[in-house]
Structures are given as structure tokens and as C-alpha cells.
């Protein structure tokens, strides 16, 4: 997880912006259920009456309500209302008619805190007043401690009257006493029930003074609907921006990682390349980075959003109805248990899956690159079986993980629906006793779903995280690998190769983790303008030796100098810029012949390329092609023969006019005639360069100025062809194995003649 997150460091400001947008989106998402609840509870059920304290109330009704107010409540009322004549034409409420005049109390502007205090003050008084206005006198509650009996004539006079009328007429039974009795009887009523009763009175009051309740309801619903649309629009905008930024950050991280891996691999010496297989490096730079990119994009969109939404939902749930919070707790525990079980089963398989992808890539690459050999040996069926086994193994692993994780979403859906049913069942009882409203129940269900969805989003991330974590570790392994061949601090850009004299000074070399040295005490000099040849049996260390010159590997001990300067004191660029290297296996790049020849000297003129092609004996087949030097070269040079590919590789090295030319058994695919012509052209045209040739054929090197004979990593002999023929047993055996007895005897006579002189 840490390796995934560290990739976000370069994009911290964009990530901060994403976080801000997600917070805004979450706040809007969390506000929508409240708007839905308000539309249902206030807009529909309460006809748009949004507060207990009416915006307008008739003077007569308010005077009656004042009877049931305490002194503190009266003070709050006096601070919040003003008496206004002819209020019917005011635009504070929609009126049915403006023809009548009405003296009434009008509520002044109140901030949210003052309005809350006003609602609390008026709510109880309005409820008690409403009860008194509806209560028949014979239902009057007895005041505690009162022994006073009402005279018969008074009872007759008040027959059919309400409690309110009695209180207004009687001095014996006070409004305060009635309020106290009512509050004792209504002690079990919830604040919500009191609020609903008060709002019901406000509706009746509005209707009685001429307020158009239908228009008030429409107005409230329109305003609430527009607010919801605004919130939805803001959510959409935030979602689009978050998606855009997350995709941009993910793509940028993918780009950075690919560039980083590519640069790192380019800087690898052969030693590091040996540590990572080609198929593995391809998988790491494509599939693995794609996994990281995808998961980071999803993380930015979901992993950050889920906790914000979950925590916000929890806070809203606590504010909505604390008596049902335990349902959310049960649901969350159930989700976590389900996810934990599924991940415990699937997690080990996720870690194995990436390695099996590597193996499949390896097998596929081997089959595709070795197709000619497979056909030659009629091994198609065997290779098909090998591929099928690898592919089936990966498929089984993937199917297992996906089958396990496929249980998650149906189980989550079942759990969410079960929670919704449980909430409705419990909320219905609370609605029945007036402790909860329908809209509040709907909001509670929505918040519960949000909380569960937040856990579901985190669960979805947990499905991808294991593979992405493995991928991040594999990519990081490449990025953490330090090249063994690096420029020394003392290496200067000003130090360049001038002559090209190569000197091996008692060089030893051993591969990493090898038990013995591959090369031991190699000591010779390859001079400028001369040809130095290296020959030996297979595995004697020829290719390893010349790979030390351009620092594909670094020597274990001893040193190699060029013009007296240790190769490690040159920058790698300056060192390799002075070397024309022709590898044992010719490599061409997709493009055309011209682009391949100018690969090492992009500013070379065409005449220079033509001259190099002439020396390499490639001009004849190039000019025979319809498009000449613009003829297409397929990937890997598959549309030219082995000999043509080798000659183009040689021409490419010659074209850059290097100080040192190295041929690693680069004439093996040439016929004898072409071989002779090429070596002759080299001698005539490349006179100032140091030429080092590794070869298997005697005919290729017999005219070299000096021949180095290697045997089991050691120098078995040095000298010219004739000198070695006389003095080096290893060389003598190589010569005998390649030429006829008559030719051998002839050359031996020539060697004796030269020695005699």
C-alpha cells in the first residue's frame, strides 16, 4: 500500500484538489436525504409550513395563546413579532384575497438560532392552546390540590363550552394551571409530536386568515426541488472534475513509471539484465504499471470518498434518530465479516496470479520467437500442450478468485435490502406513536445505504489492492535496482577517446554468484590502425572479454585502459561513442535501411552511409531493392536474410567512424568470398581505427596483426598466425580442425620459412 501511495507524491496538489472536491460532493450527497425528508414532511404533510412559529398570526389567536405562555416565552415573543394593520396584502405569504383588512402579528427576520429558540417557546404554548380550544368542558383535567367545586348555575351557563372559553371567563381556573395539568398528561409525548401538533395549528391559522395553503405548498416544494437540483448539479460537476483529475493523475503516474522503468532498464549493465528476464521486464512495464494506474485512479475516486461519506452518514444518522443506530452497527459488522472472510480466501490467490501472468508471457514469448525451431523439430503439439497447461493454470486461479469475489455483491445487496426492511419495520412503530416522521424514516434509510455503500466501495478497492500491491512491488524492484556500471565522480565530459589504443592490464572477471573467474590475468594491447583477433573454443570467454571494453560489465580486478585512461574514468557516453560494436547476434530495428545505418550517427550524410555499406559488402543487395536505402526493415529484421542482417549491422558500426571497431563473431553468416572482400575493404578504408575481431574461423583472423588465443578464460598464446602455429598448441589444434592436412602442412612450411628469416 505504501509503495502505491508514494507514487502520488508528485501530484500532491492535484490530490488535495480531488480531496476538496470529494468533501464538497459528500456534503451535497449527505444533504439530499434531508431535502427529501423536508419535501415529504414539511412540503407535503405540513403544506409547506416549515416552522412552529407562524410568519403571520391573527391578533385574536395570539392573544389567546399568550394566556398559556410563561413570562420568558412572552419576552421571546415580544422580541420576535410586531403588530401590523392591513397585513393581508403583504408578500410574506401567498394570500387567497387582498380585499379584506387584517390586524395581525408579523414575525420579524430571525436567524437560525433565534428562530429555533422562538419555535421552542411557542411550540408548547400552541399545543396547550390547541388542546384547550378543542377540549369540551366536561373533559377538563382537575388541578392538583384544588378543592373548589363549581356552582351548578356556572356549570349550566358553560354547558357546551370549550376549556378555552372557560379559562377566559373564569378566574378560579387559570391558564397556567391548565398548562401544568396538560404537560403532566402529555409527559410521554415526544418533541416531534408536539412540533407536529403546533404545525397543524399553524396550518389552520393560515387557512382561517386567508393564506393560500396550496400555493404555499407549491412554493415550498419548488424551492426545495430547485435546491435539490442545484445540489445534484454540484455533485455532477464534482464527480466529473474528480473523474478527470483522477484519470489525469493515474495516467501521469503510469507515464512516470514507464519512463522510470525504461530509463532504469536502459542504464542496466548486462549483469542487471541477467537478473530480470525479458518477459518479466515487459510484464512489469505494461501489465503491472497498468494495474497500478487503474487502482490509483479508483483509489482517488472511491478510497478517499468512502470514509468521508461513511463518517458523514454516521453523523447524520445520529442526528436523525439515535434509537435505530444499532441497525447500522449490525450492518457494518456484517459487511466487515463478509469482506474479511472473502479476502482471507481470495488474497493468497491474488498474489500468485501475477507470477502466473509472468509465466504465461514467458512461455508465449519463447514459442513465438522459437517458432522456426519448433516447426523444424515437429514440436507444435508439445508446445501447444505446454501453453495450454500454463494458460489453464492461470485461468483456474483467476476463476477461483472471481468466483469467490462474485459472492460479495449479491450478499451486499441482500444485506442492504435486509437493513432497509428492518429500518421500515422499526420506524413504522415510532411513526405510529409520533416519535418519527415518514420523511425522517426515508432519510434514515438513505443514510444507512450510504454508510453500507461506503464500506462496499472500500471492499471493491480491496479486490484490486492485492494485485496492485504485488505489481507495485515488482515495479519498485526494478526502480530500486542500482546499476553496477555507473560513471565515476571523477569521470569528465571533457575526457574523450583520441587514438583508441586498448590495453588490458592483468584483468580478471567473475560473474555475480559464480564460483570461479571467467577471465584470469588477461594482459594485451590492441593498437590503433592494427587488427587484433581473439579466438578460442566455445566458452573460453571471448565475448565476455570484449564486453568489458564498452563496460557492459566492469572488471573484477585489474583494469582496461583506452589511450592510457581507465575506461571507468570516461563517461559511458563518451566511451561508447568512440566504439563501433557489432554483436554476435545481429539486431536491426523497425524502419528502413537508411534509419538503421544512421542509428549511431543521426547527422551522417547519405554518402557516408553508402560508403559504410560498400565496405560491409551490403551495397549490392541494397541497390537491388526497388526502394534502395528506403526499403523497409521489419521488426527484428525478419524480412532480410541472416547474412544481409549481419552486413547491415557491420555497416551501421562503420558508418559512425569510431576509434575502436569491435566485431563479436560478426562474420559467421558470411560466405568465404564476402568474408574476404569485407576484410580487404576494412583494411583499405578503416586504417585509423583499432579493430578487434572475435571469430571462430581461422580464415577470418589469420591476417590479423595480433591474435589472442583464449583457453578456459586464460591467454594461451599471443602473436601472428604463423607464430602461433609454431608456438601455441591450442591454436594449432584449432587450425588442424578447420583446414585440410595438405593446407595445414603448407601453412606450417610457411611458418617455418618465416621463422628462419
HELIX and SHEET records of a PDB file:
HELIX    1   1 UNK A    2  UNK A    5  1                                   4    
HELIX    2   2 UNK A    6  UNK A   11  5                                   6    
HELIX    3   3 UNK A   12  UNK A   38  1                                  27    
HELIX    4   4 UNK A   39  UNK A   45  3                                   7    
HELIX    5   5 UNK A   59  UNK A   66  1                                   8    
HELIX    6   6 UNK A   71  UNK A   80  1                                  10    
HELIX    7   7 UNK A   87  UNK A   89  5                                   3    
HELIX    8   8 UNK A  112  UNK A  134  1                                  23    
HELIX    9   9 UNK A  137  UNK A  139  5                                   3    
HELIX   10  10 UNK A  152  UNK A  157  1                                   6    
HELIX   11  11 UNK A  163  UNK A  169  1                                   7    
HELIX   12  12 UNK A  175  UNK A  185  1                                  11    
HELIX   13  13 UNK A  191  UNK A  209  1                                  19    
HELIX   14  14 UNK A  213  UNK A  267  1                                  55    
HELIX   15  15 UNK A  270  UNK A  275  1                                   6    
HELIX   16  16 UNK A  278  UNK A  283  1                                   6    
HELIX   17  17 UNK A  284  UNK A  288  3                                   5    
HELIX   18  18 UNK A  289  UNK A  298  1                                  10    
HELIX   19  19 UNK A  299  UNK A  303  3                                   5    
HELIX   20  20 UNK A  304  UNK A  320  1                                  17    
HELIX   21  21 UNK A  322  UNK A  324  5                                   3    
HELIX   22  22 UNK A  325  UNK A  369  1                                  45    
HELIX   23  23 UNK A  371  UNK A  376  1                                   6    
HELIX   24  24 UNK A  380  UNK A  432  1                                  53    
HELIX   25  25 UNK A  438  UNK A  480  1                                  43    
HELIX   26  26 UNK A  542  UNK A  547  1                                   6    
HELIX   27  27 UNK A  567  UNK A  569  5                                   3    
HELIX   28  28 UNK A  572  UNK A  577  1                                   6    
HELIX   29  29 UNK A  593  UNK A  597  1                                   5    
HELIX   30  30 UNK A  606  UNK A  615  1                                  10    
HELIX   31  31 UNK A  619  UNK A  623  1                                   5    
HELIX   32  32 UNK A  628  UNK A  630  5                                   3    
HELIX   33  33 UNK A  635  UNK A  637  5                                   3    
HELIX   34  34 UNK A  642  UNK A  655  1                                  14    
HELIX   35  35 UNK A  672  UNK A  685  1                                  14    
HELIX   36  36 UNK A  698  UNK A  701  1                                   4    
HELIX   37  37 UNK A  721  UNK A  727  1                                   7    
HELIX   38  38 UNK A  729  UNK A  738  1                                  10    
HELIX   39  39 UNK A  741  UNK A  756  1                                  16    
SHEET    1   A 3 UNK A  56  UNK A  58  0                                        
SHEET    2   A 3 UNK A 104  UNK A 107 -1                                        
SHEET    3   A 3 UNK A  81  UNK A  84 -1                                        
SHEET    1   B 4 UNK A 519  UNK A 526  0                                        
SHEET    2   B 4 UNK A 502  UNK A 509 -1                                        
SHEET    3   B 4 UNK A 557  UNK A 562 -1                                        
SHEET    4   B 4 UNK A 565  UNK A 566 -1                                        
SHEET    1   C 6 UNK A 579  UNK A 582  0                                        
SHEET    2   C 6 UNK A 660  UNK A 664  1                                        
SHEET    3   C 6 UNK A 690  UNK A 694  1                                        
SHEET    4   C 6 UNK A 531  UNK A 536  1                                        
SHEET    5   C 6 UNK A 706  UNK A 711  1                                        
SHEET    6   C 6 UNK A 714  UNK A 719 -1                                        
SHEET    1   D 2 UNK A 591  UNK A 592  0                                        
SHEET    2   D 2 UNK A 632  UNK A 633 -1                                        
END                                                                             
